[in-house]
Amino acid sequence: MAKSKPKKPAPPKKQSPMDKMIAECVKKAQARKKSGQTDREWREQYAKTLKVEDEAAPLSETPFDGTTTRKKTAE
């Protein structure tokens, strides 16, 4: 029998900048969860770092609560 050559590993696909950013955010979120920090704690700390001229909107309980997805009403 002929010896088969070992296969070369496939070169990694080039990621778009958006994919890189998403992957980085996921890694950071997983690290925060391992450390025991909750999402709410992180959002509160992050909100304190933002520079806001006017009164800031209140934090939601989850990242998906709020009025950002509110449908436009006909007047």
MISEKOL-209870 format. One line per 2 residues: their letters; for each residue x, y, z of N, C-alpha, C. Coordinates in nm, 4 decimals, padded with zeros to 6 digits, always signed. Atoms other than C-alpha are relative to their C-alpha. Example, Ala and Ser with C-alpha at 12.3 -4.5 7.8 and 13.67 -1.06 7.14 Angstrom:
BEGIN
as	+00.0890:-00.1190:+00.0000:+01.2300:-00.4500:+00.7800:+00.0900:+00.1200:+00.0000  -00.0820:-00.1190:-00.0060:+01.3670:-00.1060:+00.7140:-00.0770:+00.1090:+00.0730
This chain:
BEGIN
ma	+00.0827:-00.1180:+00.0000:+00.0000:+00.0000:+00.0000:+00.0876:+00.1248:+00.0000  -00.0722:-00.1267:+00.0065:+00.1114:+00.3490:-00.0739:-00.0328:+00.0837:+00.1230
ks	+00.0215:-00.0872:-00.1149:+00.1604:+00.5845:+00.2141:-00.0678:+00.1281:-00.0470  +00.0651:-00.1267:+00.0348:-00.0720:+00.8794:+00.2078:+00.0707:+00.1138:+00.0728
kp	-00.0653:-00.1167:-00.0592:+00.0695:+01.2215:+00.2735:-00.0945:+00.0616:+00.1032  +00.0878:-00.0675:-00.0976:-00.0579:+01.4019:+00.5821:-00.0607:+00.1250:-00.0647
kk	+00.0697:-00.1151:+00.0571:-00.3149:+01.6625:+00.4899:+00.0443:+00.1269:+00.0708  -00.0348:-00.1294:-00.0573:-00.2222:+02.0237:+00.5398:-00.1263:+00.0609:+00.0595
pa	+00.1189:-00.0660:-00.0555:-00.4547:+02.2158:+00.7699:-00.0434:+00.1146:-00.0918  +00.0538:-00.1056:+00.0843:-00.6814:+02.4541:+00.5865:+00.0400:+00.1358:+00.0571
pp	-00.0357:-00.1333:-00.0519:-00.5691:+02.8144:+00.6078:-00.1237:+00.0666:+00.0596  +00.1164:-00.0638:-00.0625:-00.7906:+03.0206:+00.8375:-00.0629:+00.1018:-00.0945
kk	+00.0707:-00.0956:+00.0840:-01.0572:+03.2234:+00.6623:+00.0260:+00.1403:+00.0515  -00.0144:-00.1385:-00.0428:-01.0099:+03.5969:+00.6646:-00.1342:+00.0470:+00.0527
qs	+00.1231:-00.0492:-00.0603:-01.2647:+03.7510:+00.8959:-00.0195:+00.1463:-00.0350  +00.0296:-00.1409:+00.0227:-01.4377:+04.0750:+00.8205:+00.0193:+00.0740:+00.1322
pm	-00.0147:-00.0759:-00.1251:-01.3874:+04.3558:+01.0724:-00.1194:-00.0195:+00.0933  +00.1194:+00.0205:-00.0828:-01.7460:+04.3029:+01.1929:+00.0072:-00.1354:+00.0705
dk	-00.0125:+00.1328:-00.0608:-01.6833:+03.9308:+01.2516:+00.1050:-00.0005:+00.1109  -00.1044:-00.0090:-00.1029:-01.3645:+04.0116:+01.4442:-00.0538:+00.0687:+00.1252
mi	+00.0548:-00.0730:-00.1133:-01.5485:+04.2611:+01.6620:-00.0984:-00.0869:+00.0774  +00.0976:+00.0874:-00.0660:-01.8292:+04.0136:+01.7345:+00.0717:-00.1095:+00.0784
ae	-00.0744:+00.1063:-00.0679:-01.5822:+03.7360:+01.8202:+00.0682:+00.0534:+00.1265  -00.0644:-00.0608:-00.1167:-01.3953:+03.9715:+02.0546:-00.1010:+00.0276:+00.1109
cv	+00.1045:-00.0277:-00.0996:-01.7187:+04.0754:+02.2285:-00.0467:-00.1284:+00.0679  +00.0427:+00.1283:-00.0564:-01.8209:+03.7120:+02.2748:+00.1044:-00.0512:+00.0987
kk	-00.1063:+00.0450:-00.0899:-01.4827:+03.6254:+02.4274:-00.0011:+00.0790:+00.1304  +00.0029:-00.0839:-00.1205:-01.5053:+03.9207:+02.6666:-00.1207:-00.0336:+00.0863
aq	+00.1205:+00.0335:-00.0765:-01.8614:+03.8291:+02.7676:+00.0172:-00.1339:+00.0717  -00.0231:+00.1299:-00.0632:-01.7606:+03.4681:+02.8346:+00.0971:+00.0139:+00.1164
ar	-00.0957:-00.0217:-00.1093:-01.4661:+03.5870:+03.0451:-00.0681:+00.0669:+00.1187  +00.0724:-00.0657:-00.1095:-01.6984:+03.8145:+03.2461:-00.0878:-00.1000:+00.0739
kk	+00.0870:+00.0996:-00.0641:-01.9388:+03.5278:+03.3106:+00.0823:-00.0955:+00.0856  -00.0865:+00.0884:-00.0785:-01.6510:+03.3056:+03.4268:+00.0441:+00.0686:+00.1287
sg	-00.0457:-00.0730:-00.1185:-01.5399:+03.5781:+03.6671:-00.1129:+00.0254:+00.0988  +00.1129:-00.0178:-00.0899:-01.8906:+03.5988:+03.8128:-00.0698:+00.1337:-00.0147
qt	+00.0635:-00.1309:+00.0194:-01.9768:+03.9463:+03.6886:-00.1266:-00.0179:-00.0838  +00.1251:+00.0113:+00.0738:-02.3371:+03.9791:+03.5754:-00.0050:+00.1041:-00.1113
dr	+00.0166:-00.0940:+00.1102:-02.4477:+04.1533:+03.2572:-00.0451:+00.1363:+00.0511  +00.0512:-00.1259:-00.0533:-02.6318:+04.4149:+03.4609:+00.1128:+00.0817:+00.0647
ew	-00.1130:-00.0700:-00.0616:-02.3200:+04.4983:+03.6637:+00.0901:+00.0614:-00.1063  -00.0866:-00.0495:+00.1063:-02.1178:+04.5322:+03.3461:-00.0628:+00.1204:-00.0688
re	+00.0672:-00.1113:+00.0661:-02.3782:+04.7586:+03.1816:+00.0032:+00.1252:+00.0869  -00.0048:-00.1154:-00.0905:-02.3883:+04.9824:+03.4913:+00.1393:+00.0630:-00.0003
qy	-00.1361:-00.0533:+00.0007:-02.0091:+05.0156:+03.4958:+00.0314:+00.0674:-00.1333  -00.0246:-00.0566:+00.1322:-01.9985:+05.0787:+03.1218:-00.0739:+00.1327:-00.0164
ak	+00.0786:-00.1225:+00.0113:-02.2733:+05.3416:+03.1438:+00.0685:+00.1155:+00.0735  -00.0702:-00.1042:-00.0754:-02.0665:+05.5308:+03.4032:+00.1182:+00.0568:-00.0784
tl	-00.1163:-00.0455:+00.0761:-01.7756:+05.5530:+03.1574:-00.0381:+00.0871:-00.1187  +00.0426:-00.0775:+00.1161:-01.9830:+05.7157:+02.8835:-00.0134:+00.1474:+00.0355
kv	+00.0131:-00.1443:-00.0203:-01.9684:+06.0917:+02.8477:-00.1367:+00.0418:-00.0529  +00.1356:-00.0385:+00.0369:-02.3225:+06.2252:+02.8459:-00.0221:+00.1453:+00.0406
ed	+00.0248:-00.1407:-00.0302:-02.4165:+06.5904:+02.8223:-00.1342:+00.0181:+00.0706  +00.1329:-00.0097:-00.0594:-02.7865:+06.5519:+02.9028:-00.0238:-00.1196:+00.0908
ea	+00.0362:+00.1124:-00.0857:-02.9681:+06.3129:+03.1326:-00.0049:-00.1284:-00.0833  -00.0063:+00.1260:+00.0725:-02.9039:+05.9543:+03.0252:-00.1292:-00.0776:+00.0179
ap	+00.1170:+00.0867:-00.0086:-03.1802:+05.7063:+02.9533:+00.0253:-00.1045:+00.1079  -00.0199:+00.1005:-00.1044:-03.2390:+05.4587:+03.2366:+00.0402:-00.1346:-00.0600
ls	-00.0412:+00.1323:+00.0457:-03.0797:+05.1161:+03.2068:-00.1180:-00.0953:+00.0024  +00.1049:+00.1014:+00.0015:-03.3047:+04.8292:+03.1119:+00.0480:-00.1221:+00.0771
et	-00.0356:+00.1220:-00.0731:-03.3147:+04.4995:+03.2992:+00.0783:-00.0959:-00.0890  -00.0714:+00.0846:+00.0952:-03.1983:+04.3140:+02.9876:+00.0409:+00.0873:-00.1174
pf	-00.0429:-00.0824:+00.1126:-03.0190:+04.4391:+02.6786:-00.1107:+00.0212:-00.1039  +00.1027:-00.0077:+00.1032:-03.3378:+04.3889:+02.4772:-00.1254:+00.0727:+00.0456
dg	+00.1140:-00.0792:-00.0461:-03.5828:+04.5839:+02.6935:+00.0179:+00.1436:-00.0472  -00.0114:-00.1414:+00.0333:-03.6608:+04.9415:+02.6140:-00.0905:+00.0374:-00.1152
tt	+00.0879:-00.0525:+00.1033:-03.8218:+05.1507:+02.3474:+00.0658:+00.0060:-00.1367  -00.0710:-00.0093:+00.1285:-03.5697:+05.1064:+02.0661:-00.0718:-00.0770:-00.1096
tr	+00.0707:+00.0783:+00.1013:-03.7900:+04.8521:+01.8909:-00.1472:+00.0382:-00.0076  +00.1392:-00.0445:-00.0008:-04.1128:+05.0435:+01.9441:-00.0404:+00.0369:-00.1429
kk	+00.0492:-00.0292:+00.1339:-04.3210:+05.0658:+01.6279:-00.0471:+00.1439:-00.0078  +00.0426:-00.1370:+00.0219:-04.3945:+05.4039:+01.4820:-00.1521:+00.0031:-00.0045
ta	+00.1454:-00.0084:-00.0012:-04.7517:+05.5091:+01.5498:-00.0462:+00.1033:-00.1011  +00.0570:-00.0949:+00.0978:-04.9659:+05.6772:+01.2873:-00.0786:+00.1064:+00.0747
e	+00.0699:-00.1100:-00.0662:-05.0925:+06.0161:+01.3902:-00.1034:+00.0600:-00.0882
